[in-house]
Amino acid sequence: LPTGKGEEQALAGTVLPLLCLQMGSGPEGEEVFRSLKPLLVSVLTDSTASPSARQSCATALGMCCYIAAADLE
């Protein structure tokens, strides 16, 4: 995600919840979420990222967290 720009980041943010959904709420889904979370957060907090990329990553983070995060916090 960080190496892409604008539209690529936004598209990745659209696809990642689908990946989490496909992997499910088991150990595989949790591992995918754990590996994606830092990337999503880095784009989300990057003030130079495009608004569409930030919005897409925020949605992806929320959806993946809802689907696959084992830790309730």
C-alpha positions as CSV (number, residue, x, y, z in Angstrom):
1,L,0.0,0.0,0.0
2,P,2.6,2.7,0.9
3,T,4.5,2.2,-2.4
4,G,1.4,2.8,-4.5
5,K,-0.2,6.1,-5.0
6,G,-3.7,7.5,-5.0
7,E,-5.9,5.3,-7.1
8,E,-3.7,2.2,-6.5
9,Q,-4.0,2.7,-2.7
10,A,-7.8,3.3,-3.0
11,L,-8.2,0.1,-5.0
12,A,-6.1,-1.9,-2.6
13,G,-8.3,-0.6,0.2
14,T,-11.4,-1.9,-1.7
15,V,-10.0,-5.3,-2.3
16,L,-8.5,-6.0,1.2
17,P,-11.9,-6.4,3.0
18,L,-12.8,-9.0,0.4
19,L,-9.6,-10.9,1.1
20,C,-10.4,-10.8,4.9
21,L,-13.9,-11.9,4.2
22,Q,-12.7,-14.8,2.1
23,M,-10.1,-15.8,4.8
24,G,-12.7,-15.7,7.5
25,S,-12.6,-15.2,11.2
26,G,-10.2,-18.1,11.9
27,P,-6.4,-18.0,12.3
28,E,-5.8,-17.4,8.6
29,G,-8.0,-14.3,8.5
30,E,-6.4,-13.0,11.7
31,E,-3.0,-13.4,10.3
32,V,-3.9,-11.5,7.1
33,F,-5.4,-8.8,9.3
34,R,-2.3,-8.6,11.5
35,S,-0.1,-8.2,8.4
36,L,-2.3,-5.6,6.7
37,K,-3.1,-3.4,9.7
38,P,0.2,-1.5,9.8
39,L,-0.1,-0.8,6.1
40,L,-3.6,0.5,6.3
41,V,-2.8,2.6,9.3
42,S,0.2,4.1,7.6
43,V,-1.9,5.3,4.6
44,L,-4.7,6.4,6.9
45,T,-2.5,8.6,8.9
46,D,-0.4,9.9,5.9
47,S,-1.6,13.5,5.4
48,T,-0.1,13.5,1.9
49,A,-2.1,10.5,0.7
50,S,-5.2,11.2,-1.4
51,P,-8.5,11.5,0.4
52,S,-9.9,8.6,-1.6
53,A,-7.0,6.4,-0.6
54,R,-7.3,7.4,3.1
55,Q,-11.1,6.8,3.0
56,S,-10.7,3.4,1.4
57,C,-8.0,2.4,3.9
58,A,-10.2,3.5,6.8
59,T,-13.1,1.4,5.5
60,A,-10.8,-1.6,4.9
61,L,-9.4,-1.3,8.4
62,G,-12.8,-1.2,9.9
63,M,-14.2,-4.1,7.8
64,C,-11.1,-6.3,8.3
65,C,-11.1,-5.6,12.1
66,Y,-14.8,-6.5,12.3
67,I,-14.2,-9.8,10.3
68,A,-10.9,-11.1,11.5
69,A,-9.6,-9.4,14.6
70,A,-9.5,-11.8,17.5
71,D,-8.5,-9.1,20.0
72,L,-11.6,-7.1,21.0
73,E,-9.6,-3.9,21.6
